[in-house]
Amino acid sequence: MLLPMADKYFKALGETLLMTTSACAVVFAAGMVLALVLTMTAPGGLAPRPRLHRTLSVLVNMFRSIPFIILLVAMLPVTRMIVGTTMGTWAAVVPLSAHLIPFFARISQVALNEIDPGLVEAARAMGCRRWHIVRHVLLPEAMPAIIGGATVTVIAMIGSSAMAGAVGAGGLGDLAIRYGYERYETAVMFHVIAILVTLVTLVQFAGERLARRFDHRR
């Protein structure tokens, strides 16, 4: 009995890691681009576009306000169109990404907005172009805070992936529901909780270490 259950734990952990890493790749890429656009198009930014900025801000706030379980169900047609199915690990990547792109974008935007405006003005006075300022001023200065935001995003992703597993996406959430809840095997439930706590602890530790490495002020 122990070995089959061990296999199920490893399989569920692998599905959770696959969901999390795949969705995070999409979230970090799209969220960073969105954060840069929001920062640059804001009034007083490098490329002010007030209407575009307001529109994107409204969309970000709208998606952030939707609970994940509702978004998961609402996006079933989109998920089926993109992946070809609404069940399984890959199907969960679509709503997970849609849920956390606005979250990471807003965190990154806040990090970028906290940069000393004097640094940007100094770069402008030296004749730097917009994308040179983004690459050599904004991103390096904001990187520790962005990494901290990415750490929070990964932790939120792990929790959301467990929720997605409860509705057919597989992973640790599915294991906890099918065995820990439906079959009243409480040990499985506690094992899943322990695994999730361990994952979150490792992510938090790694994120803090990485943020310190990029913090040139230390």
ZIQUINOR-V17033 format. One record per pair of residues at least 12 apart in sequence whose C-alpha atoms are under 10 Angstrom apart, sorted by sequence separation. I is the first residue (numbers start at 1). J is the second residue. D is the distance in Angstrom with one decimal. If there is no record, write none. Layout:
i: [I & I]
j: [J & J]
d: [D & D]
This chain:
i: [37 & 38 & 41 & 42 & 79 & 82 & 121 & 161 & 162 & 165 & 166 & 176 & 177 & 180 & 40 & 41 & 73 & 78 & 79 & 120 & 123 & 159 & 160 & 161 & 162 & 175 & 176 & 38 & 39 & 72 & 79 & 80 & 119 & 120 & 123 & 158 & 159 & 162 & 163 & 175 & 176 & 37 & 38 & 41 & 42 & 76 & 79 & 122 & 158 & 162 & 176 & 37 & 38 & 76 & 78 & 79 & 173 & 176 & 38 & 78 & 120 & 172 & 175 & 176 & 38 & 76 & 119 & 120 & 37 & 38 & 72 & 75 & 76 & 119 & 172 & 173 & 72 & 75 & 172 & 173 & 35 & 74 & 116 & 117 & 171 & 172 & 34 & 72 & 73 & 112 & 115 & 116 & 119 & 34 & 72 & 75 & 115 & 172 & 173 & 71 & 72 & 114 & 115 & 172 & 70 & 71 & 112 & 113 & 116 & 34 & 69 & 72 & 112 & 115 & 68 & 71 & 72 & 111 & 112 & 114 & 115 & 68 & 71 & 111 & 112 & 114 & 112 & 113 & 68 & 69 & 111 & 112 & 162 & 68 & 108 & 111 & 112 & 114 & 67 & 68 & 110 & 111 & 66 & 109 & 111 & 112 & 64 & 65 & 108 & 111 & 112 & 162 & 63 & 64 & 108 & 110 & 111 & 63 & 64 & 110 & 111 & 63 & 64 & 65 & 108 & 109 & 111 & 159 & 63 & 64 & 65 & 107 & 108 & 111 & 158 & 63 & 64 & 107 & 108 & 110 & 158 & 62 & 63 & 64 & 107 & 108 & 60 & 61 & 105 & 107 & 108 & 155 & 158 & 159 & 60 & 61 & 64 & 104 & 107 & 108 & 155 & 158 & 59 & 60 & 106 & 107 & 105 & 155 & 156 & 57 & 60 & 61 & 104 & 105 & 107 & 155 & 158 & 56 & 60 & 103 & 104 & 107 & 154 & 155 & 103 & 104 & 155 & 104 & 152 & 155 & 57 & 103 & 104 & 151 & 154 & 155 & 103 & 104 & 154 & 152 & 101 & 151 & 152 & 100 & 103 & 150 & 151 & 154 & 100 & 151 & 151 & 152 & 100 & 148 & 151 & 100 & 150 & 151 & 99 & 149 & 148 & 151 & 96 & 97 & 100 & 147 & 148 & 151 & 96 & 99 & 147 & 148 & 96 & 147 & 148 & 149 & 144 & 147 & 148 & 96 & 144 & 147 & 148 & 95 & 96 & 146 & 147 & 27 & 31 & 35 & 95 & 144 & 145 & 22 & 23 & 26 & 30 & 31 & 34 & 35 & 38 & 39 & 143 & 144 & 145 & 147 & 22 & 26 & 30 & 34 & 37 & 38 & 45 & 92 & 93 & 96 & 143 & 144 & 19 & 20 & 23 & 24 & 27 & 28 & 31 & 32 & 35 & 36 & 39 & 40 & 92 & 95 & 143 & 144 & 145 & 19 & 22 & 23 & 26 & 27 & 31 & 32 & 34 & 35 & 38 & 39 & 144 & 145 & 18 & 19 & 22 & 23 & 26 & 27 & 30 & 31 & 34 & 35 & 38 & 39 & 42 & 92 & 93 & 143 & 144 & 17 & 18 & 19 & 20 & 21 & 22 & 23 & 24 & 25 & 26 & 27 & 28 & 29 & 30 & 31 & 32 & 33 & 34 & 35 & 36 & 37 & 38 & 39 & 40 & 45 & 89 & 92 & 142 & 143 & 144 & 15 & 16 & 19 & 20 & 23 & 24 & 27 & 28 & 31 & 32 & 35 & 36 & 39 & 40 & 91 & 92 & 141 & 142 & 143 & 15 & 19 & 22 & 23 & 26 & 27 & 30 & 31 & 32 & 34 & 35 & 38 & 39 & 46 & 140 & 141 & 15 & 18 & 19 & 22 & 23 & 26 & 27 & 29 & 30 & 31 & 32 & 33 & 34 & 35 & 38 & 45 & 89 & 92 & 140 & 141 & 20 & 23 & 24 & 27 & 28 & 29 & 31 & 32 & 33 & 35 & 36 & 88 & 89 & 92 & 93 & 140 & 141 & 19 & 20 & 23 & 24 & 27 & 28 & 31 & 32 & 35 & 87 & 88 & 91 & 92 & 19 & 23 & 27 & 31 & 35 & 46 & 87 & 91 & 92 & 88 & 89 & 90 & 24 & 28 & 87 & 88 & 89 & 90 & 86 & 87 & 88 & 89 & 86 & 87 & 88 & 89 & 46 & 47 & 86 & 87 & 88 & 46 & 46 & 46 & 46 & 40 & 69 & 72 & 68 & 72 & 40 & 69 & 73 & 68 & 69 & 72 & 68 & 36 & 69 & 39 & 36 & 36 & 32 & 28 & 28 & 27 & 28 & 24 & 27 & 28 & 27 & 24 & 24 & 27 & 23 & 21 & 24 & 20 & 23 & 20 & 20 & 21 & 20 & 21 & 19 & 20 & 23 & 19 & 20 & 20 & 16 & 17 & 19 & 20 & 16 & 19 & 20 & 16 & 18 & 19 & 17 & 16 & 19 & 15 & 16 & 19 & 16 & 16 & 15 & 19 & 19 & 19 & 12 & 16 & 18 & 15 & 16 & 17 & 15 & 16 & 17 & 14 & 15 & 16 & 13 & 14 & 15 & 16 & 12 & 13 & 14 & 16 & 11 & 12 & 13 & 11 & 12 & 13 & 10 & 11 & 12 & 9 & 10 & 12 & 13 & 8 & 9 & 12 & 8 & 11 & 12 & 9 & 8 & 9 & 9 & 13 & 12 & 16 & 9 & 13 & 17 & 5 & 9 & 13 & 9 & 13]
j: [49 & 50 & 53 & 54 & 91 & 94 & 133 & 173 & 174 & 177 & 178 & 188 & 189 & 192 & 53 & 54 & 86 & 91 & 92 & 133 & 136 & 172 & 173 & 174 & 175 & 188 & 189 & 52 & 53 & 86 & 93 & 94 & 133 & 134 & 137 & 172 & 173 & 176 & 177 & 189 & 190 & 52 & 53 & 56 & 57 & 91 & 94 & 137 & 173 & 177 & 191 & 53 & 54 & 92 & 94 & 95 & 189 & 192 & 55 & 95 & 137 & 189 & 192 & 193 & 56 & 94 & 137 & 138 & 56 & 57 & 91 & 94 & 95 & 138 & 191 & 192 & 92 & 95 & 192 & 193 & 56 & 95 & 137 & 138 & 192 & 193 & 56 & 94 & 95 & 134 & 137 & 138 & 141 & 57 & 95 & 98 & 138 & 195 & 196 & 95 & 96 & 138 & 139 & 196 & 95 & 96 & 137 & 138 & 141 & 60 & 95 & 98 & 138 & 141 & 95 & 98 & 99 & 138 & 139 & 141 & 142 & 96 & 99 & 139 & 140 & 142 & 141 & 142 & 98 & 99 & 141 & 142 & 192 & 99 & 139 & 142 & 143 & 145 & 99 & 100 & 142 & 143 & 99 & 142 & 144 & 145 & 98 & 99 & 142 & 145 & 146 & 196 & 98 & 99 & 143 & 145 & 146 & 99 & 100 & 146 & 147 & 100 & 101 & 102 & 145 & 146 & 148 & 196 & 101 & 102 & 103 & 145 & 146 & 149 & 196 & 102 & 103 & 146 & 147 & 149 & 197 & 102 & 103 & 104 & 147 & 148 & 101 & 102 & 146 & 148 & 149 & 196 & 199 & 200 & 102 & 103 & 106 & 146 & 149 & 150 & 197 & 200 & 102 & 103 & 149 & 150 & 149 & 199 & 200 & 102 & 105 & 106 & 149 & 150 & 152 & 200 & 203 & 102 & 106 & 149 & 150 & 153 & 200 & 201 & 150 & 151 & 202 & 152 & 200 & 203 & 106 & 152 & 153 & 200 & 203 & 204 & 153 & 154 & 204 & 203 & 153 & 203 & 204 & 153 & 156 & 203 & 204 & 207 & 154 & 205 & 206 & 207 & 156 & 204 & 207 & 157 & 207 & 208 & 157 & 207 & 207 & 210 & 156 & 157 & 160 & 207 & 208 & 211 & 157 & 160 & 208 & 209 & 158 & 209 & 210 & 211 & 207 & 210 & 211 & 160 & 208 & 211 & 212 & 160 & 161 & 211 & 212 & 93 & 97 & 101 & 161 & 210 & 211 & 89 & 90 & 93 & 97 & 98 & 101 & 102 & 105 & 106 & 210 & 211 & 212 & 214 & 90 & 94 & 98 & 102 & 105 & 106 & 113 & 160 & 161 & 164 & 211 & 212 & 88 & 89 & 92 & 93 & 96 & 97 & 100 & 101 & 104 & 105 & 108 & 109 & 161 & 164 & 212 & 213 & 214 & 89 & 92 & 93 & 96 & 97 & 101 & 102 & 104 & 105 & 108 & 109 & 214 & 215 & 89 & 90 & 93 & 94 & 97 & 98 & 101 & 102 & 105 & 106 & 109 & 110 & 113 & 163 & 164 & 214 & 215 & 89 & 90 & 91 & 92 & 93 & 94 & 95 & 96 & 97 & 98 & 99 & 100 & 101 & 102 & 103 & 104 & 105 & 106 & 107 & 108 & 109 & 110 & 111 & 112 & 117 & 161 & 164 & 214 & 215 & 216 & 88 & 89 & 92 & 93 & 96 & 97 & 100 & 101 & 104 & 105 & 108 & 109 & 112 & 113 & 164 & 165 & 214 & 215 & 216 & 89 & 93 & 96 & 97 & 100 & 101 & 104 & 105 & 106 & 108 & 109 & 112 & 113 & 120 & 214 & 215 & 90 & 93 & 94 & 97 & 98 & 101 & 102 & 104 & 105 & 106 & 107 & 108 & 109 & 110 & 113 & 120 & 164 & 167 & 215 & 216 & 96 & 99 & 100 & 103 & 104 & 105 & 107 & 108 & 109 & 111 & 112 & 164 & 165 & 168 & 169 & 216 & 217 & 96 & 97 & 100 & 101 & 104 & 105 & 108 & 109 & 112 & 164 & 165 & 168 & 169 & 97 & 101 & 105 & 109 & 113 & 124 & 165 & 169 & 170 & 167 & 168 & 169 & 104 & 108 & 167 & 168 & 169 & 170 & 167 & 168 & 169 & 170 & 168 & 169 & 170 & 171 & 129 & 130 & 169 & 170 & 171 & 130 & 131 & 133 & 134 & 130 & 160 & 163 & 160 & 164 & 134 & 163 & 167 & 163 & 164 & 167 & 164 & 134 & 167 & 138 & 138 & 139 & 146 & 146 & 150 & 150 & 153 & 150 & 153 & 154 & 154 & 153 & 154 & 157 & 154 & 154 & 157 & 154 & 157 & 155 & 156 & 157 & 157 & 158 & 157 & 158 & 161 & 158 & 159 & 160 & 157 & 158 & 160 & 161 & 158 & 161 & 162 & 159 & 161 & 162 & 161 & 161 & 164 & 161 & 162 & 165 & 164 & 165 & 165 & 169 & 170 & 171 & 165 & 169 & 171 & 169 & 170 & 171 & 170 & 171 & 172 & 170 & 171 & 172 & 170 & 171 & 172 & 173 & 170 & 171 & 172 & 174 & 170 & 171 & 172 & 171 & 172 & 173 & 171 & 172 & 173 & 171 & 172 & 174 & 175 & 171 & 172 & 175 & 172 & 175 & 176 & 175 & 175 & 176 & 188 & 192 & 192 & 196 & 191 & 195 & 199 & 188 & 192 & 196 & 195 & 199]
d: [9.6 & 9.8 & 5.6 & 8.3 & 6.1 & 8.1 & 9.6 & 7.3 & 7.2 & 8.5 & 8.4 & 6.4 & 7.9 & 8.8 & 8.7 & 9.2 & 9.5 & 9.9 & 8.1 & 6.9 & 9.1 & 10.0 & 9.2 & 9.6 & 9.2 & 7.9 & 5.1 & 8.4 & 8.3 & 9.7 & 8.7 & 9.5 & 9.3 & 9.1 & 7.8 & 9.6 & 8.9 & 8.8 & 9.9 & 8.2 & 8.5 & 9.1 & 5.7 & 9.8 & 9.9 & 8.8 & 6.0 & 10.0 & 9.9 & 9.8 & 8.6 & 7.9 & 8.8 & 9.7 & 8.2 & 7.4 & 9.3 & 6.3 & 9.8 & 8.9 & 7.0 & 9.4 & 7.8 & 8.6 & 7.1 & 9.2 & 7.2 & 7.8 & 8.9 & 7.5 & 9.9 & 8.2 & 8.4 & 8.8 & 9.7 & 7.9 & 8.1 & 6.5 & 6.3 & 9.5 & 9.9 & 9.0 & 10.0 & 9.9 & 10.0 & 8.9 & 8.4 & 8.7 & 8.7 & 9.6 & 8.8 & 9.5 & 9.5 & 9.9 & 5.4 & 9.0 & 7.1 & 8.6 & 9.7 & 6.7 & 7.9 & 9.7 & 9.6 & 8.2 & 9.9 & 9.0 & 9.9 & 8.9 & 9.0 & 9.3 & 9.2 & 9.2 & 6.3 & 6.7 & 7.9 & 8.4 & 8.5 & 9.3 & 7.4 & 9.3 & 6.7 & 7.9 & 7.3 & 9.4 & 9.8 & 7.8 & 8.0 & 8.6 & 9.3 & 9.7 & 8.9 & 5.5 & 9.7 & 6.4 & 9.8 & 5.6 & 8.7 & 9.4 & 8.4 & 9.2 & 9.2 & 8.1 & 8.1 & 9.4 & 8.7 & 8.5 & 9.4 & 9.5 & 8.1 & 5.6 & 8.2 & 8.8 & 7.9 & 6.9 & 9.0 & 8.9 & 6.2 & 6.8 & 7.8 & 9.0 & 9.8 & 8.8 & 8.9 & 9.8 & 7.6 & 8.7 & 9.5 & 8.1 & 9.0 & 6.1 & 9.8 & 8.5 & 5.4 & 8.5 & 7.6 & 6.7 & 6.3 & 7.3 & 8.8 & 9.7 & 9.9 & 9.0 & 8.6 & 10.0 & 10.0 & 9.3 & 8.5 & 7.5 & 9.6 & 9.1 & 6.7 & 9.6 & 8.2 & 9.1 & 5.1 & 8.8 & 9.3 & 8.7 & 5.8 & 8.4 & 9.9 & 7.6 & 8.4 & 7.8 & 9.3 & 8.4 & 9.2 & 8.4 & 9.2 & 9.3 & 8.1 & 8.8 & 6.6 & 9.8 & 9.4 & 5.8 & 9.9 & 9.8 & 7.6 & 9.1 & 6.8 & 9.1 & 8.4 & 9.0 & 9.8 & 9.8 & 9.9 & 8.6 & 9.5 & 7.1 & 8.9 & 9.7 & 6.3 & 9.3 & 7.5 & 7.8 & 7.5 & 9.6 & 9.0 & 8.9 & 9.1 & 6.6 & 7.9 & 7.1 & 9.6 & 10.0 & 6.3 & 9.6 & 9.2 & 9.2 & 8.3 & 8.7 & 8.2 & 8.8 & 5.4 & 7.5 & 7.9 & 8.1 & 9.1 & 9.1 & 6.4 & 9.7 & 9.9 & 8.8 & 9.4 & 6.6 & 7.0 & 9.4 & 7.1 & 9.0 & 8.2 & 9.9 & 9.8 & 9.9 & 8.8 & 9.9 & 9.4 & 7.3 & 6.5 & 7.1 & 8.9 & 5.7 & 9.8 & 9.7 & 7.3 & 8.4 & 9.5 & 10.0 & 9.5 & 9.7 & 9.9 & 7.9 & 7.3 & 9.9 & 9.2 & 8.8 & 9.1 & 9.9 & 8.5 & 8.8 & 8.6 & 9.9 & 9.9 & 4.5 & 9.9 & 8.8 & 8.5 & 9.2 & 9.8 & 8.1 & 9.7 & 8.8 & 9.5 & 9.6 & 8.7 & 8.2 & 7.5 & 6.9 & 9.7 & 9.8 & 8.5 & 8.9 & 8.6 & 9.3 & 8.2 & 8.6 & 8.2 & 8.4 & 9.3 & 9.7 & 7.6 & 8.9 & 10.0 & 8.2 & 9.5 & 6.0 & 9.9 & 5.1 & 9.5 & 5.5 & 4.9 & 9.8 & 9.2 & 4.7 & 9.8 & 6.1 & 5.7 & 8.9 & 7.6 & 6.8 & 6.8 & 7.4 & 6.3 & 7.9 & 6.5 & 6.5 & 5.9 & 6.5 & 6.9 & 8.6 & 9.9 & 10.0 & 9.4 & 6.6 & 5.5 & 9.9 & 8.4 & 9.0 & 9.5 & 9.3 & 9.6 & 8.9 & 8.6 & 8.8 & 9.1 & 8.9 & 9.1 & 8.8 & 9.0 & 7.9 & 7.5 & 7.9 & 8.6 & 8.1 & 8.2 & 9.0 & 10.0 & 9.9 & 9.7 & 9.9 & 9.2 & 6.4 & 9.4 & 7.5 & 8.9 & 9.2 & 8.0 & 6.9 & 7.8 & 6.2 & 7.2 & 6.4 & 7.3 & 5.6 & 5.9 & 5.8 & 6.9 & 7.0 & 9.8 & 9.6 & 8.2 & 8.9 & 8.9 & 9.9 & 6.4 & 5.8 & 9.6 & 5.2 & 9.5 & 4.8 & 9.1 & 4.3 & 9.2 & 9.0 & 4.8 & 9.8 & 6.9 & 9.0 & 8.0 & 8.1 & 9.2 & 9.0 & 9.6 & 8.8 & 9.0 & 7.9 & 8.5 & 9.9 & 8.0 & 8.1 & 9.6 & 9.7 & 8.4 & 8.5 & 9.9 & 9.8 & 8.9 & 9.5 & 8.7 & 8.4 & 8.4 & 9.9 & 8.5 & 9.0 & 7.2 & 9.7 & 9.2 & 6.8 & 10.0 & 9.4 & 8.0 & 9.5 & 8.1 & 8.7 & 9.1 & 9.0 & 9.5 & 8.4 & 9.4 & 8.7 & 8.8 & 7.2 & 8.3 & 7.9 & 8.3 & 8.1 & 9.9 & 8.4 & 9.3 & 5.8 & 9.8 & 9.3 & 8.5 & 9.3 & 9.9 & 9.5 & 9.6 & 7.0 & 8.9 & 9.3 & 8.3 & 7.8 & 9.9 & 9.8 & 8.2 & 6.1 & 4.8 & 9.6 & 9.9 & 5.5 & 4.2 & 5.9 & 8.4 & 5.7 & 6.0 & 7.6 & 9.5 & 8.2 & 8.4 & 8.5 & 9.1 & 6.5 & 9.3 & 8.9 & 9.1 & 8.9 & 8.7 & 9.8 & 7.3 & 7.7 & 9.1 & 7.6 & 9.5 & 8.5 & 7.7 & 9.2 & 8.7 & 8.2 & 9.2 & 9.9 & 9.2 & 9.3 & 9.1 & 10.0 & 7.5 & 9.4 & 9.1 & 8.8 & 8.8 & 9.8 & 9.6 & 8.1 & 6.9 & 9.9 & 9.4 & 8.6 & 7.6 & 7.3 & 8.1 & 9.3 & 9.7 & 9.1 & 6.1 & 9.6 & 8.7 & 6.3 & 9.6 & 8.7 & 9.6 & 9.1 & 9.7 & 8.3 & 10.0 & 6.9 & 7.4 & 6.8 & 9.9 & 9.9 & 9.9 & 9.8 & 9.1 & 6.5 & 9.6 & 9.4 & 7.4 & 9.8 & 9.7 & 8.3 & 9.2 & 8.8 & 9.3 & 8.2 & 9.3 & 9.1 & 9.0 & 8.6 & 7.5 & 8.2 & 6.5 & 4.6 & 9.6 & 9.7 & 4.7 & 6.3 & 9.4 & 7.2 & 7.7 & 8.5 & 6.7 & 6.0 & 8.9 & 9.8 & 9.1 & 4.0 & 6.0 & 7.4 & 4.9 & 9.7 & 9.4 & 8.7 & 8.2 & 8.7 & 9.4 & 7.8 & 9.5 & 9.4 & 7.6 & 6.7 & 9.3 & 9.6 & 9.6 & 7.8 & 7.8 & 9.9 & 9.1 & 9.1 & 9.4 & 9.8 & 8.9 & 8.3 & 9.6 & 9.0 & 8.1 & 9.2 & 9.3 & 9.9]
